Amino acid sequence: MTNWAGNITFGAESVERPSSVDEVRALVARSEKARVLGSGHSFNRIADSAGALISLDALPPEIEIDAGSSTVRVAASVRYGELGRRLHDKGYALPNLASLPHISVAGSCATGTHGSGDGNGGLATSVRAIEMVTADGDLVTLSRDADGDRFAGAVVALGALGAVVAMTLDVVPSFDVRQRVYEGLPAEVLDDRFAAVMSAAYSVSLFTDWRTSRINQVWVKERAAGGAEGATAAGGRYGAETGGGFFGATPADGPRHPVPGMSAVHCTAQMGVPGPWFERLPHFRPDFTPSSGEELQSEYMVPRRHAAAAFHALGGIRDRIAPVLQISEIRTIAADDLWLSPSGGRDTVAFHFTWIKDTAAVTPVLTAIEECLAPFGARPHWGKVFTLPADVLRSRYERLDDFAALARHYDPRGVFANEFVERYVLGLG
Ligand SMILES: Cc1cc2nc3c(=O)[nH]c(=O)nc-3n(C[C@H](O)[C@H](O)[C@H](O)COP(=O)(O)OP(=O)(O)OC[C@H]3O[C@@H](n4cnc5c(N)ncnc54)[C@H](O)[C@@H]3O)c2cc1C
């Protein structure tokens, strides 16, 4: 059994598919080693297990909206695409989504998955409660309101505390979004106007192949509401300033795929056509599900105040990055208080890389990037490929010792501790 990208073959002894929470409890209680596999979209060994790999796909895919508390309770294996459709049908939304809607809610939150937008936290910041089967088979509920700091440790948990069977998420009223793509942003603009560029709309993504001094594409996602946001959507702030362009970039004359030359047929609608949030905030359409991927991914989270300096540092090794790259994306994420969140405690700029699927060629470039970004304390995405030594990674999180204590509390037998967690989180490898 492999992950979505096919670069990881899981070493687990067995794959289990319990069909009820009671079956999950019994399975975990009798397991020496177990991990939950979400939709398998991570690119490293984070999900692997030396014992059982548990898929929760056979549990009922519950989605229960509670209008009174503005929340939705969702089974862990539900994917964002399905959740988005159901929420929108009932008039609700999540504040933000990742680029791909086919990833599971629990797996995404467990790794600190995020979209873009200066004011948007990672997806885990919407979590209000988690229901989790711990190592002895107990079903534990932790909530933001009742469990405070401990809850902040348990949301981005890399699957190390237990099997999350359901989560309760905050929802907001549904909204429409218009997406426009601009091409050829002069990179110098980022030197002194990075903050203006990234705050120009609800969600802004910059795509570059590091081959030229221009940013290939800017994806601008604006809420198509009334009021001030409506004025922006009509071509306000940056439109007026640049005569319909975007800080010197020009509007694309048709739909675009982020990777140069690839068909945009699987991308969400562009050209400013308004549509529901869940069909615009991801870059890729929910109704097209790629079953496997011809790519590897890495991403490094840097304090946003270092955005321009980090961009220049990476530009200094563009001749190493470009030959093994499909495309790079730059996004922003609002700071949060979750202990293991890569955007924890700092407003963040994220430098993402979609690589060719060649681990041997990509690995030395990762090390070079990590050296470039070291002065900025870059934190790698938990679910993507990186080479950072464990002690360096660990030095970039203040609450790792607290997290290790939380893991000992919920998992004293070390059932959920795999090699990845032991090395990077518990400091045992
Ligand atoms: C094409 C593509 C696009 C992507 N786009 C983005 C993006 O825009 N932004 C971003 O930040 N990331 C992105 N990612 C990375 C992705 O969001 C993460 O790897 C995420 O963890 C995937 O969720 P998953 O359900 O597949 O998790 P898996 O890879 O299956 O598991 C990840 C971790 O979560 C744990 N886990 C899963 N389910 C549970 C559960 N129920 N209980 C306890 N632990 C659990 C696993 O044990 C493992 O440790 C992308 C990945 C791909 C392949």
The ligand as a MOL file (V3000), in Angstrom:
LIG
                    3D

  0  0  0     0  0            999 V3000
M  V30 BEGIN CTAB
M  V30 COUNTS 53 58 0 0 0
M  V30 BEGIN ATOM
M  V30 1 C -2.0330 17.4150 -4.3730 0
M  V30 2 C -1.8210 17.8490 -2.9620 0
M  V30 3 C -2.1260 19.1430 -2.6120 0
M  V30 4 C -1.9030 19.5770 -1.2910 0
M  V30 5 N -2.2070 20.8700 -1.0000 0
M  V30 6 C -1.9360 21.3440 0.2540 0
M  V30 7 C -2.2190 22.6940 0.5840 0
M  V30 8 O -2.7830 23.4470 -0.1970 0
M  V30 9 N -1.8700 23.1230 1.8080 0
M  V30 10 C -1.2590 22.3100 2.7300 0
M  V30 11 O -0.9500 22.7760 3.8270 0
M  V30 12 N -1.0290 21.0070 2.4480 0
M  V30 13 C -1.3480 20.5200 1.2440 0
M  V30 14 N -1.1170 19.2000 0.9560 0
M  V30 15 C -0.6120 18.3170 2.0200 0
M  V30 16 C -1.7740 17.6440 2.7250 0
M  V30 17 O -2.7570 18.5530 3.0840 0
M  V30 18 C -1.3200 16.9490 4.0120 0
M  V30 19 O -0.3670 15.9860 3.6860 0
M  V30 20 C -2.4860 16.3250 4.7730 0
M  V30 21 O -2.0050 15.7230 5.9450 0
M  V30 22 C -3.2330 15.3220 3.9380 0
M  V30 23 O -4.3200 14.7860 4.6620 0
M  V30 24 P -4.5350 13.2100 4.6290 0
M  V30 25 O -5.8720 12.9380 5.1760 0
M  V30 26 O -4.2160 12.6820 3.2900 0
M  V30 27 O -3.4620 12.7680 5.7000 0
M  V30 28 P -2.5280 11.4780 5.7140 0
M  V30 29 O -1.3730 11.7090 4.8310 0
M  V30 30 O -3.3270 10.2650 5.4830 0
M  V30 31 O -2.0580 11.5220 7.2370 0
M  V30 32 C -1.3400 12.6210 7.7190 0
M  V30 33 C -1.2060 12.5020 9.2330 0
M  V30 34 O -2.4830 12.6510 9.8340 0
M  V30 35 C -2.7290 11.5560 10.6930 0
M  V30 36 N -4.1550 11.2650 10.6660 0
M  V30 37 C -4.9470 11.1410 9.5920 0
M  V30 38 N -6.1960 10.8870 9.9810 0
M  V30 39 C -6.1860 10.8250 11.3240 0
M  V30 40 C -7.1700 10.5590 12.2990 0
M  V30 41 N -8.4410 10.3370 11.9830 0
M  V30 42 N -6.8000 10.5450 13.6060 0
M  V30 43 C -5.5090 10.7880 13.9600 0
M  V30 44 N -4.5550 11.0410 13.0730 0
M  V30 45 C -4.8780 11.0640 11.7660 0
M  V30 46 C -1.8940 10.4240 10.1380 0
M  V30 47 O -1.6010 9.4520 11.1350 0
M  V30 48 C -0.6640 11.1690 9.6960 0
M  V30 49 O 0.1920 11.3620 10.7860 0
M  V30 50 C -1.3590 18.7090 -0.3300 0
M  V30 51 C -1.0950 17.3860 -0.6750 0
M  V30 52 C -1.3340 16.9540 -1.9700 0
M  V30 53 C -1.0570 15.5340 -2.3360 0
M  V30 END ATOM
M  V30 BEGIN BOND
M  V30 1 1 1 2
M  V30 2 1 2 3
M  V30 3 2 2 52
M  V30 4 2 3 4
M  V30 5 1 4 5
M  V30 6 1 4 50
M  V30 7 2 5 6
M  V30 8 1 6 7
M  V30 9 1 6 13
M  V30 10 2 7 8
M  V30 11 1 7 9
M  V30 12 1 9 10
M  V30 13 2 10 11
M  V30 14 1 10 12
M  V30 15 2 12 13
M  V30 16 1 13 14
M  V30 17 1 14 15
M  V30 18 1 14 50
M  V30 19 1 15 16
M  V30 20 1 16 17
M  V30 21 1 16 18
M  V30 22 1 18 19
M  V30 23 1 18 20
M  V30 24 1 20 21
M  V30 25 1 20 22
M  V30 26 1 22 23
M  V30 27 1 23 24
M  V30 28 2 24 25
M  V30 29 1 24 26
M  V30 30 1 24 27
M  V30 31 1 27 28
M  V30 32 2 28 29
M  V30 33 1 28 30
M  V30 34 1 28 31
M  V30 35 1 31 32
M  V30 36 1 32 33
M  V30 37 1 33 34
M  V30 38 1 33 48
M  V30 39 1 34 35
M  V30 40 1 35 36
M  V30 41 1 35 46
M  V30 42 1 36 37
M  V30 43 1 36 45
M  V30 44 2 37 38
M  V30 45 1 38 39
M  V30 46 1 39 40
M  V30 47 2 39 45
M  V30 48 1 40 41
M  V30 49 2 40 42
M  V30 50 1 42 43
M  V30 51 2 43 44
M  V30 52 1 44 45
M  V30 53 1 46 47
M  V30 54 1 46 48
M  V30 55 1 48 49
M  V30 56 2 50 51
M  V30 57 1 51 52
M  V30 58 1 52 53
M  V30 END BOND
M  V30 END CTAB
M  END
